[in-house]
Amino acid sequence: MSNAAHPTPVDRPRSKGGPAPALTHLGGATATRARELIALYPEPRSALIPLCHLAQEQEGWLSPEIMADIAALLDLTPAEVLGTASFYDMLHTEPVGSHLVSVCTNIACLLNGAMELLEHAESTLGVNAGGTTADGAVTLEEAECLAGCDGAPCVQVNHRYVGAQTAESFDQLIADLRSGARAAEIPTHGTLNRVARTTGLQADRDQIANERAAMAEAQAQRAAAAKDTAANKAGA
């Protein structure tokens, strides 16, 4: 049988037809980038997490309207998008500030003054961990291990490491964030990667199809062998 008549497992699923979904909240440029991103994947739903990160650039979080647009683009339900977005710490389903400041309080950081730093941050910013300053500039969060134990207490801003912080250096960090002095290295929250991805699956499609067909055949042979064994035992 030809592959034209029977698409291989890595072929893009056929469109269900009809016009492209109407998007109500994703901006034009973001929507264009979203469709380009989806085109990089053999299965559109595989682009769900990258699409969430892309959409989060628009407002810094994933609103219900944005998640509905993502669902429309991927032929999913909004509940499926929410189920994924709510699972990952780097995706936010509630508004956050322009700068998400994460203070690690796990064991290495805890032993090196993390709780004291967090208390100082809460006092300086006037919010508890999990809160956002009145000007919307900073959301403070207490984080589990940020994998920077050699620089305890570890602090990240918008998922960028800013090194170990003291009370004094933390205050300077916040001042720099508010003034835009560190904008070149720390973009506003939501921008995970400033380099647009343009490359998809780097593998020979025929090779992948052949390997998957061989795997399916081997599975069928094992299933047939198991069935024959069960039949022989029943007839014994």
WOBEL-V858315 format. One record per backbone hydrogen bond with DSSP energy under -0.5 kcal/mol. CO is the residue of the C=O (numbers start at 1). NH is the residue of the N-H. E is the energy in kcal/mol with one decimal. If there is no record, write none. Layout:
co=(CO,CO)
nh=(NH,NH)
e=(E,E)
//
This chain:
co=(2,8,27,28,29,30,31,32,33,34,35,37,38,40,42,42,43,44,45,47,48,49,50,51,52,53,54,55,55,56,61,63,64,65,66,67,68,69,70,71,71,72,77,77,78,79,80,81,82,84,84,88,92,98,99,99,100,100,101,101,102,102,103,106,107,109,109,110,113,114,115,116,117,118,119,120,121,122,122,128,131,133,136,137,138,139,140,141,141,143,148,149,153,154,155,156,157,160,166,167,168,169,170,171,172,173,174,175,176,176,176,180,182,182,188,190,194,201,204,205,206,207,208,209,210,211,212,213,214,215,216,217,218,219,220,221,222,223,224,225,226,227,228,229,230,231,232)
nh=(6,11,31,32,33,34,35,36,37,38,39,40,41,201,13,44,46,47,48,51,52,53,54,55,56,57,57,58,59,60,63,67,68,69,70,71,72,73,74,75,76,75,80,81,82,83,84,85,86,87,88,91,62,189,101,139,102,158,103,141,104,156,143,110,111,112,114,113,117,118,119,120,121,122,123,124,125,126,127,131,140,136,98,99,133,101,130,103,143,105,151,152,165,104,162,102,160,157,170,171,172,173,174,175,176,177,178,179,180,181,182,183,185,186,191,192,196,203,208,209,210,211,212,213,214,215,216,217,218,219,220,221,222,223,224,225,226,227,228,229,230,231,232,233,234,235,236)
e=(-1.6,-1.9,-3.2,-2.2,-2.3,-2.5,-2.1,-2.1,-2.3,-2.5,-1.7,-1.5,-1.9,-0.8,-0.5,-0.5,-1.9,-2.2,-1.7,-2.6,-2.1,-2.2,-2.3,-2.9,-2.0,-0.7,-1.1,-1.3,-0.6,-2.2,-0.9,-2.6,-1.9,-1.7,-2.4,-2.3,-2.1,-2.3,-1.8,-0.7,-2.8,-0.6,-0.7,-1.6,-2.7,-2.4,-1.4,-3.0,-2.8,-1.3,-0.9,-1.4,-3.6,-3.2,-0.8,-2.6,-0.6,-2.6,-0.5,-2.7,-0.6,-2.1,-2.8,-3.6,-2.3,-0.9,-2.0,-1.2,-2.1,-2.9,-2.5,-2.1,-2.6,-2.6,-2.2,-3.0,-2.8,-1.6,-0.9,-2.5,-2.2,-2.2,-2.1,-1.7,-2.7,-3.0,-4.3,-2.6,-0.5,-2.2,-2.3,-0.8,-1.2,-2.4,-2.1,-3.0,-1.5,-2.6,-2.3,-1.9,-1.8,-2.3,-2.5,-2.0,-2.5,-2.4,-2.4,-1.8,-1.1,-1.6,-0.8,-1.5,-0.7,-2.4,-1.6,-1.2,-0.6,-1.1,-2.3,-2.5,-2.6,-2.5,-2.5,-2.3,-2.4,-2.1,-2.4,-2.3,-2.3,-2.3,-2.2,-2.3,-2.2,-2.3,-2.5,-2.4,-2.4,-2.1,-2.3,-2.3,-2.2,-2.3,-2.5,-2.1,-2.0,-1.8,-0.9)
//
